[in-house]
Amino acid sequence: MYVSNFRSQYGQETLLAIQELMAIAQFDLEGKIIDANSNFLNLMGYKKMH
């Protein structure tokens, strides 16, 4: 049980670290941005709209 929880937590921490380091955006099927992290927004010169 402990090993399973450790792997799950390690995987989540790894994904969070990757998301903080990479520029990530999600697009719909028409190519419109539906979500993006701050790295992507800063890189592209965009601001998040609410």
GUFI-597400 format. One record per atom (N, C-alpha, C): residue in three letters; x, y, z. Coordinates in steps of 0.1 Angstrom, whole numbers, plus 5000, padded with zeros to 4 digits. Example, Ala and Ser with C-alpha at 12.3 -4.5 7.8 and 13.67 -1.06 7.14 Angstrom:
// GUFI-597400
ALA513249435078
ALA512349555078
ALA513249675078
SER512849785071
SER513749895071
SER512950005079
//
This chain:
// GUFI-597400
MET500849885000
MET500050005000
MET500950135000
TYR501950135008
TYR502850245009
TYR503550274996
VAL503950174989
VAL504650184976
VAL503650244966
SER502450194966
SER501450254956
SER501150394959
ASN501050434971
ASN500850574975
ASN502050664971
PHE503250614973
PHE504450684970
PHE504550704955
ARG504250604947
ARG504350614933
ARG503250714928
SER502050714934
SER501050804930
SER501450944933
GLN501950974945
GLN502351104949
GLN503551144941
TYR504551054938
TYR505651094930
TYR505251134916
GLY504351054910
GLY503851094897
GLY503151224896
GLN502351254907
GLN501651384907
GLN502651494909
GLU503651484917
GLU504651584919
GLU505451604906
THR505751494899
THR506451504887
THR505651584876
LEU504351554875
LEU503551624866
LEU503451774869
LEU503351804882
LEU503251944886
LEU504552014883
ALA505751954885
ALA507052014881
ALA507152034866
ILE506651944858
ILE506751964844
ILE505852074840
GLN504652084846
GLN503752194842
GLN504352334846
GLU505152334856
GLU505752464860
GLU506852504851
LEU507552404845
LEU508652434837
LEU508352454822
MET507352384817
MET506952384803
MET505852484800
ALA505852534787
ALA504752614782
ALA503752514777
ILE502552514783
ILE501552414779
ILE500252484776
ALA499652444765
ALA498352494761
ALA497452374756
GLN496152394758
GLN495152294753
GLN494352364743
PHE494052294732
PHE493252354721
PHE492052264718
ASP490952334713
ASP489852264709
ASP490052204695
LEU489052134689
LEU489252074676
LEU489352174665
GLU488952304667
GLU489152404657
GLU490452484659
GLY491252444668
GLY492552514670
GLY492552634680
LYS491352654686
LYS491252764696
LYS491852724709
ILE492552814716
ILE493152784729
ILE491952784739
ILE491852674746
ILE490852664757
ILE491452664771
ASP492752644772
ASP493452664785
ASP494952674782
ALA495652744791
ALA497052754789
ALA497652794803
ASN498852744805
ASN499552784818
ASN500252914816
SER500752974827
SER501353104827
SER502553104818
ASN503353004817
ASN504552994809
ASN504153014794
PHE503152954790
PHE502652964776
PHE502253104773
LEU501353164783
LEU500853294781
LEU501953394780
ASN502953384789
ASN504153484789
ASN504953464776
LEU505153344772
LEU505953324760
LEU505353384748
MET503953364747
MET503253414735
MET502853564736
GLY503053624748
GLY502553764750
GLY501053774752
TYR500453664757
TYR498953664759
TYR498653694774
LYS497453734776
LYS496953744790
LYS495753654791
LYS495553594803
LYS494453504806
LYS493153584807
MET492153544799
MET490853604800
MET489953524808
HIS489153584816
HIS488253514825
HIS486853504820
//
